[in-house]
Amino acid sequence: MFFLEMGMGKTIMLSSLIQTNLGEKPEEQVPATSDQVIRSKQLRLDATFRPMAKASFSQRSRATLIVAPASLIDQWASEISRSSRKGTVNVFVWHGSGRGDLGSMIDCDIDAIDVVITSYGTLSSEHSTMERTNNPLFQIEWFRIVLDEAHNIKLRTNKAALAAFDLKSPRKWAVTGTPIVNRLEDLYSLLRFLKYEPWSDFAFFRSMITIPFLSRDPKAIEIVQVILESVLLRREKTMKDRDGNMIVVLPDKEVKYEYLEFSPLERAIYDDLYHKAKSSFESLDARGLVGKSYTHILAKLMKLRRAVLHPSLVSYDPDDDSPDPDFKDERINVKEVIKMIAENKERSGEIGDSFEESVLAGLCTDAEEECPICMDVMNEPMLLPRCSHKCCKDCILAFLYNRAEKNEEGVCPTCRTGPVKEEDLFEILKRKKTVKMIVGIKPEGNDDEDEEDDPMAEMPSSSPAVELRRNDFQSSTKLNALIKHLRRLRDQDPCFRVIIFSQFTSFLDLIEVVMQRENLTWYRLDGTTEIRKRQKTIAEFSEPSRKPKVFLLSLKVGGVGLNLISANHVFMMDCWWNAAIENQAIDRVHRIGQSRNVYVTHFIVSGTIETRILRIQKRKTAIIKEAFKDGSKDSDTIDNLRIMFGDEYEHDDENQ
């Protein structure tokens, strides 16, 4: 198991390993027969717990199989090729709908391939056909197998984990920066993949580790420490070599938690949601139905997390007299606007059979249009809903202001239709990626970074590739804090580079509005961004420029496999249940190659679910910290155990 902190050159390390120890041809291979060296601290286990594995394989390969998230496949291939002399390592990417037949390729020349790279999705898909097709992916005994971001198999019953368990090789590497994501049991899947007996037997693992830990027995952690001593290779940025020098020299990283206070309206909305969620939970708990209603409870928590970001992200249930409607959503259903325009035209007798189609085509056009006021190419177009004409934002606002100064009613500068008020205008926002449904608020459910796996995330091809937003944009506490920092950075450095992380794509949508209003150049990458466009977007962000640039990233997609050292400021807009996931995202910036100090700001709203999430983070961090110690005791051990076992040991969260 390779526990490697992000940003330390994981890919190049493993590329070096592959090239240093390329597999021999099958006829030259000598099967390993030596017994494992028993370490002094190894548990005294009965020999029956460690039976000799007996298996015969139909075919052996000298190739290394690398399984990685789909977004990292190209990076693996390019890094191995870049670090190899031409012609020394043959890399084969086996992924996608046109990946071809692996069996036929191997039958042609099994020894011509040094590295096969595939994804967890492909692995799972191929595993589903294994029994009926005798799938070669699982029949071959690979020289070496590397699971990158191995925590993807932490759930022992999910498809990726079951597929990984069936891969065959005498040399297996589980590479991850977060070996424990939520609980100690996350380690089980990694140990089973490694076939590290007896811990690869779930009943044994549960009886020796899970149950004692749940019973608050500290010995469970000690057992984990001993296990990991035998299978773990650990590399962290704070480690030193034998001469006392840092193994990796990086600039400083300054992490700050900025605690914010809700506005009175935001507090009222949040508290209303919280008390309803709490009442629902207590009712279920009293009836013993919490276990059966877990999904329902998580949905309530998700709603609270969104309400902390912006009240308009909370969908209103008509049967639930909940949040104050004063915080209305600025996003508009495009079809409703077209219908409103059509009704106006119909009353004036100006409408034809294809009116709706023509209006939609006008909104979605990529052609450069001329503003009727400044007679230049339209910049930040605004739609006048009464007549469907468009103007530059600055032009129409100045036009309406001048008429108001003269006590004249606002009208359309093109057709003189009125009255027109500033708050009636709609901003026209063209989508830069796969268009998602923008019909008021997104429905309750998947709005976080996991939506990249949601088939409902993409719109049918007939949906308009445009978003309309009210001109009466309402900010929130977190957006105001972000704006304050961005303005400060612009005053200090007109060429600053900033990374902004959020788990909620709907909140990234609102941040886009802030970027436009602040006239900042921004880029975005989330689960809907096509893989082939990701590297292009990153390259454009990294290019030198005299203007500031901001990169909006969803936590899941932006948290792995990216090199963003051109930035040195990171803003975490919300918090995840495990600090290790956040740190992994931050390490996209604080990594080898970074030449400047890195500044990280976490925005936390006091008196909300976020402060409680920080306590959960502290507990999980304590578990990880104790599990990966070398068995020695220090002054933090008792504190960590108290946090893990939920005793009353809570410092003031705001003093972190």
VENHU-V413352 format. One line per field, one symbol per residue. ss: DSSP state (H for helix, E for strand, L for the rest). phi: phi as a letter, one per 20 degrees, with the letter a starting at -180 (. if undefined). psi: psi as a letter, one per 30 degrees, with the letter a starting at -180 (. if undefined). A space follows every 50 residues. Layout:
# VENHU-V413352
ss=???
phi=???
psi=???
This chain:
# VENHU-V413352
ss=LEEELLLLLHHHHHHHHHHHLLLLLHHHLLLLLLLLLLLLLLLLLLHHHL LLLLLLLLEELLLEEEEELHHHHHHHHHHHHHLLLLLLLLEEELLLLLLL LHHHHHHHLHHHLLEEEEEHHHHHHHHLLHHHHLLHHHHEEELEEEEELH HHHLLLLLHHHHHHHLLEELLEEEEELLLLLLLLLHHHHHHHHLLLLLLL LHHHHHHHHHHHHHLLLLHHHHHHHHHHHHHLEEELLLLELLLLLELLLL LLEEEEEEEELLLHHHHHHHHHHHHHHHHHHHHHHHLLLLHHHHHHHHHH HHHHHHHHHLHHHLLLLLLLLLLLLLLLLLEELHHHHHHHHHHHHHHLLL LLLLHHHHHHHHHHLLLLLELLLLLLELLLEEELLLLLLEEEHHHHHHHH HHHHHLLLLLELLLLLLELLLHHHLEEEEELLLLLLLLLLLLLLLLLLHH HHHLHHHLLLLLLLLEEEEELLLLLLHHHHHHHHHHHHHHHHLLLLEEEE EELLHHHHHHHHHHHHHLLLEEEEELLLLLHHHHHHHHHHHHLLLLLLEE EEEEHHHHLLLLLLLLLLEEEELLLLLLHHHHHHHHLLLLLLLLLLLEEE EEEEELLLHHHHHHHHHHHHHHHHHHHLLLLLLLLLHHHHHHHHLLLLLL LLHHHL
phi=.decffndngfffffffgffcffefgfefdffcffffeffeffedffffc fffcbcdfbdceeeeddbggfdffffffffffedfgnecedcedanfdfn efffffffafeedecddcdfffgfffffdgfedlgfgdefeffbcceelf ffdfefdffffffffefdafcccddaecfdecbgfgfgffffgfleeefe efffgffecffgffemefffffffgfgfgecdddccfefcefeneffcec ffcddcddeddffgffffffffffffffffffffffemdfgedgffffff fffffffffagfeefeefecfdgffgeefeecfgfffffffffffffemd ddfdfgfffffffefeffdeffeemdgfdlfcdeffcmfcbfffffffff fffffeldffcffedmfbfcdgfefdfddffebgfdfdcmeffgpfceff ffeefefdeffeffebcdcfeefdebgfffffggfffffffebfdfccdc dbedfffggffgfffffeldfccbbbfeffgfeffffffffefgbedfcc decffffeecmddcffebccdefbdefcffffffffffdebgofddfddd ceecefmcgfffffffgfffffgffffdfenfdcfegfgffffgemffbc ffgedf
psi=kjjkkkggheeeeeeeeefeikklkeffkjkkfklkkjlfgkkjkkfffi kkkjkkkfkkkglkkkklkeffeeeeeeeeeegkkkffkjkjjjllfhfa jeeeeeeeifffkekkklleeeeeeeefgeeffhkfeffkjkekkkjkhf ffgejffleeeeeeffkkkfjkkjklfifjeelefffeeeeeefhjlgff jeeeeeefeeeeefghjffeeeeeeeefeffkjkklffllafggkkfkjl lljjkkjjklklleeeeeeeeeeeeeeeeeeeeeefghgeefgeeeeeee eeeeeefeekfffkkkkfgjiblkffilkfkkjeeeeeeeeeeeeeeggg klegeeeeeeeeefkfkklkkfefglkkkikkkjfffglllkeeeeeeee eeeefghkkklkfefgkalklefflkkjjkkgakklkiibkklkbjfaff ffgjfffkllffkkhlkkklfhkkaleeeeeeeeeeeeeeeejfglkkkk kkfjfeeeeeeeeeeefghkkllkjaffkkeffeeeeeeeefkklfllkk jkkkeeeffkgkjhfflgkkkjflklfkfeeeeeeeffeilkfkflkkkk kkkkkkhafeeeeeeeeeeeeeeeeeeglgflkaffeeeeeeeeggliij ljffg.
